[in-house]
Amino acid sequence: MSKTMIKSPLRYPGGKSKAIDQIAEYIPDSFSEYREPFVGGGSVFIYLKQKFPHFKFWINDLNRFFMRMELRTSSCISGGNSRFCF
């Protein structure tokens, strides 16, 4: 049985939540870190964090709300404090 993947609760203009299956086809098999300068709703980051939890992730966005949300999401996905999980 496969584990259900967490999806971003944020709807963001240009978001990639509906296209993540198509994007995943282009993700290389071997890499060790992921950098996203404009994380937005974080769909790709959240997907990759679940699929490759041991990788280094570098995310950024000018919107502080999104950054706080992504940090909480990252903690939740990594097994952190469950009160921040959605």
Order of alpha helices (4+ residues) and beta strands (2+ residues): alpha-beta-alpha-beta-alpha
